[in-house]
Amino acid sequence: MTRVDFYLLDDPSGRARDLAVCRLAHKAFALGHRVFILTGDGAEAGRLDDLLWSFSAGSFVPHELHSESGRETVSPVVIGSVPPADFDDVLISLAPEIPECFSRFQRVAEVVGGDEPAKAGARDRFRIYRDRGYPLQTHNL
């Protein structure tokens, strides 16, 4: 069954959330996992693509933007709005709602910004996961 982790930030800035996503992707990659970062739009995907190159001096996270063109993905970290069919390990979700595809992943990381609307949405998603019986963990960052 999919394990769901909520990563709660105190900082309401988008930059803090983006950095947390990069750190999580780096850690998962270092542990040998394949990661899909689910974004809401192309601008968010592009911002994370750029930040993964520079968020930490000396670190390297091989990644790519996912296109729905049917081209095979080769990187262990992929960013986009629709996960490739062969990704089922770790999903980092930035979506405001529970992604339809979440249950095919071993782990889901919900990264929650410090602003009140983000927290309220996360509380709703937490209740839905809990009511469906998914194992949940909460981490304050």
C-alpha positions in Angstrom: 0.0 0.0 0.0 1.2 3.5 -0.8 2.8 5.4 2.1 2.0 9.1 2.2 4.3 11.6 3.8 3.4 15.3 4.4 6.3 17.7 4.5 5.1 20.9 6.2 6.9 24.1 5.8 6.7 27.2 8.1 7.8 29.5 5.3 5.0 30.5 3.0 7.3 31.4 0.0 7.3 29.4 -3.1 11.1 29.4 -3.1 11.1 27.5 0.3 8.7 24.9 -1.2 10.8 24.5 -4.4 14.0 24.0 -2.3 12.3 21.4 -0.1 11.2 19.5 -3.3 14.8 19.6 -4.6 16.1 18.3 -1.3 13.6 15.5 -1.2 14.3 14.6 -4.8 18.1 14.6 -4.1 17.7 12.3 -1.1 15.4 9.9 -2.9 17.8 9.8 -5.9 20.8 9.2 -3.6 18.9 6.2 -2.1 18.4 4.7 -5.5 14.7 5.7 -6.1 13.1 6.9 -9.3 11.2 10.1 -8.6 8.4 11.9 -10.4 7.7 15.5 -9.4 4.1 16.4 -10.2 3.7 20.1 -11.0 0.7 22.2 -11.7 2.0 23.8 -14.9 4.9 24.3 -17.2 6.2 27.3 -15.4 6.5 25.4 -12.1 8.2 22.5 -13.9 10.7 24.8 -15.6 11.5 26.6 -12.3 12.2 23.2 -10.6 14.2 22.0 -13.6 16.5 25.1 -13.3 16.7 24.9 -9.5 17.7 21.2 -9.5 20.9 22.2 -11.3 21.9 24.8 -8.7 20.1 24.3 -5.3 23.1 22.7 -3.6 26.8 23.2 -4.5 28.4 19.9 -5.3 25.2 17.9 -5.7 23.9 16.4 -8.9 20.4 15.2 -9.5 20.0 13.7 -13.0 16.6 14.9 -14.2 14.5 15.8 -17.2 11.2 17.4 -18.0 8.6 14.9 -19.1 7.0 15.4 -22.4 3.9 13.5 -23.3 5.3 12.8 -26.8 5.9 9.1 -26.0 9.6 9.6 -25.8 11.3 7.3 -23.3 12.4 8.8 -20.1 15.9 7.8 -19.0 16.6 10.1 -16.0 15.8 8.8 -12.5 14.1 12.1 -11.7 11.4 13.4 -14.0 9.3 16.6 -13.7 5.9 17.2 -15.3 2.1 17.1 -15.1 1.6 13.4 -16.1 3.9 10.7 -14.9 5.5 8.3 -17.3 3.9 4.9 -17.3 7.0 3.2 -16.0 7.3 5.4 -12.9 5.8 3.9 -9.7 8.4 4.5 -7.0 8.3 8.0 -5.5 5.8 10.7 -6.3 6.5 14.3 -5.0 3.2 16.1 -5.4 2.7 19.8 -5.7 -0.9 19.4 -6.8 -3.6 21.1 -4.8 -5.7 17.9 -4.9 -4.8 14.2 -4.6 -3.5 13.0 -8.0 -5.5 10.2 -9.6 -2.3 8.1 -10.2 -1.0 8.3 -6.6 -1.9 4.7 -5.6 0.5 3.2 -8.2 3.5 4.7 -6.4 5.2 3.2 -3.4 5.5 6.5 -1.7 3.9 9.9 -2.1 5.5 13.1 -0.7 3.0 16.0 -0.3 5.0 19.2 0.1 3.0 21.8 1.8 3.8 25.5 1.9 3.4 27.6 5.1 0.5 29.8 3.9 -3.0 29.1 5.2 -4.6 28.1 1.9 -1.9 25.5 1.4 -2.3 24.2 4.9 -6.1 24.0 4.6 -5.8 22.0 1.3 -3.3 19.7 2.9 -5.6 19.0 5.9 -8.4 18.0 3.5 -6.0 15.7 1.5 -4.7 14.2 4.8 -8.3 13.3 5.9 -9.0 11.7 2.5 -5.9 9.5 2.7 -6.5 8.7 6.3 -10.1 7.7 5.7 -9.0 5.4 2.9 -6.6 3.7 5.2 -3.2 4.9 3.8 -0.3 4.9 6.2 0.6 8.6 6.9 3.6 10.4 8.3 4.0 14.1 9.0 7.3 15.9 8.9 7.9 19.6 10.0 10.6 21.2 8.0 
